[in-house]
């Protein structure tokens, strides 16, 4: 019995180490693409980490004249309703509530909007640790070019929070692989 427990412990440590190294490579290292002119900037719903302002700033810099904001938290963060009510000069702001209330719902909405408007290229803004999964989902639901841009900030999380984030992103990536667009 002791030998079995020892092997189980060794396997658990090995799997944790592999998941940690893989998690660092997939979710912590920068995963953004080089920017180029696009048809729209899609800002995914999430924490008040500056993503709304960053998406609008990219539009002001000329990367797109349409910014699509997913308010997945239904106005809980001030930046979304403020941006949705704004009318920046030369920039169209489209706000929506995803259905389903997930990254997949955001990608499905973007795909429909792209077909209606003839879009071929979108820039997607979210957390850095969401880039890999969001790219996978958007490439399933959108036929054009997808440029991923993480919010330019650092994440000062504890090792425990990073472990949770890695586990969540791995599980959500498996779910994304299994679900159709």
Secondary structure by P-SEA (a helix, b strand, c coil): caaaaaaaaaaaaaaaaaaaaaaaaccccccccccccccbbbbccccccaaaaaaaaaaaaccccbbbbbcccccccaaaaaaaacccccbbbbbbbbccccaaaaaaaaaaaaaaacccbbbbbccccaaaaaaaaaaaccccbbbbbcccccccccaaaaaaaaaaaaaaaaaaaaccc
